[in-house]
Amino acid sequence: MSSIKVNIDWMEDMAFETEINGHKLILDADESVGGKDRGPRPKPLTLVSLGGCTGMDVVSILNKMRVNFESCRVSIEAEQTDEHPKYYHKIHLTYIFKGNDLPMAKLDKAVNLSQDRYCGVSTMLRNRAELTYEIVIEK
């Protein structure tokens, strides 16, 4: 089993800074709660992590299947609970592909493999949220 350690250092007000894989990131809150809006909020970054994790899986799998596509976008919508602790209880992913003659069966297989086997972020979130997805092919 491997482990990872990250540090989140308080800067001032509601701002924190971290460095991940050599990349600095500032997290901050909205001005209405004491922040200065210097960076993204932590919770939406969870959705970014989900989209990045599954998107990288899907692209890798499709490349191995020799599926040529022009673009791949993962669009994520989440519903948050009203009571504290507020968390995403429903998350819907839309995988949007562009390309000519894209084989839906292979797209579906790549997305299913990511969701069911490879994407660790999906696995973590599925323990607390209802995760659903769909695949869209745009011309």
N, C-alpha and C positions, 0 to 999 in steps of 0.2 A: 504494500500500500504506500502511495506517495502522499506527501503533504505540501502545502503551500502556505506561505506567510506573507501578508501585506500589512503595511502600516498606514494609518490614516492620521495625519497630524493636523491639529487645530491651528488655524492661521489667526483669525480674529472674527468677532461677531459670530456668524453661523457657518463660516467657511472652513473647509478642511481640504488638505492637499494630500495626494497620494502619488506614488510612482509605481506603475505596473509595466513590466517588461521594458523598462527604460523610457517609458512615456509618462509625463506628468499630467495629472488631471486634478482640477479643482472642482469640488462639490460645494454648492451653496444653496441657500434658501431664498425665497421670494422676499422682497422688501417688507411686505405686510407682516412677516413673522421674524423680522430682525436680520435678514440677510441683505446682500447687496447684488444678488443675481449675477455673480461672477462665474457661475458654472451650472451644470445640470443638477437636478435633484436626484437623490439616490434611487428612488423607486423606479422612475422611468428607465434608469440605466439597467435595471433588471430585465426589462423588455428588450433593450438593445442587446444585452448579453444573450438572451434567448434567440433573437433573430440572427445574430452573428454566429452562434453555435450551430443552429440547425441549417442556416444558409451555407456555411462552410462545408458541412456534411454533405448537403444535397449537391453542391457544385462538384465536390470531390467524387461522389458516387456517379454522377452523370458523366463526368470526364472519363471515368473508368469504363462506363458503358458506351463511350464514344458517341454521346448525344451532343450535337452541336446546337447551341442556343445563342441568341444575341444578347439577352439580358435575363437576369434573375433578381427579383425583388421580393423581400419578405415584409409584408405589411401586417402590423400587429395592433389589435384593438383589445383593450382590457377593461373589465368592470371592477370597480373597487368597492369594498364594503363601506357602509356608512358609519359604523361604530369602530372605536379604537380597540385594538390596533387595526388600522385600516390596511387592508391588503387586497391584492388582485385575486378575486375568487372565480372569475371567468376570463379566459384568454383565448382569443381567436386569431389564428395565423392564416394569412392568405399568401400563398406562393404564386407569384406572377411571373410568367415566362414569356419572352418574345422570341420568335424564330419561325422558320418555315418547316412545315411537316413534323412538328414535334410529336414524338410518340407518347401519348398519355399514359400508357401502361408503364413505361420506364420512368416517367416523371413521378407517377404514383408510387412506384417501388422505391425510388430514391427518397421521397418524402417519408414513406412508412418506415424505411430502415433508419432514417435519422430520428424520427419520433419514438420508435419502439426499441431501438438498440444503441444508437451512438450518441445522441445529444444529452449530455449530462445535465444541462440547464433545464431541458424539458422534464427530465426525470425528477429533479428536485422540485420544480414548480408543480408537477402533476400530483405530488403528495398533498398539496394544499388548494389547488385550483383545478377547475374543469378546463382542460385544454382541447380545443377543436381546431380543425384546419380545413382548408379547401385549396384547390389548384386551379389557376386561371391561365389560359393561354391567350395572349394578345397578339394580334397580327401587326 
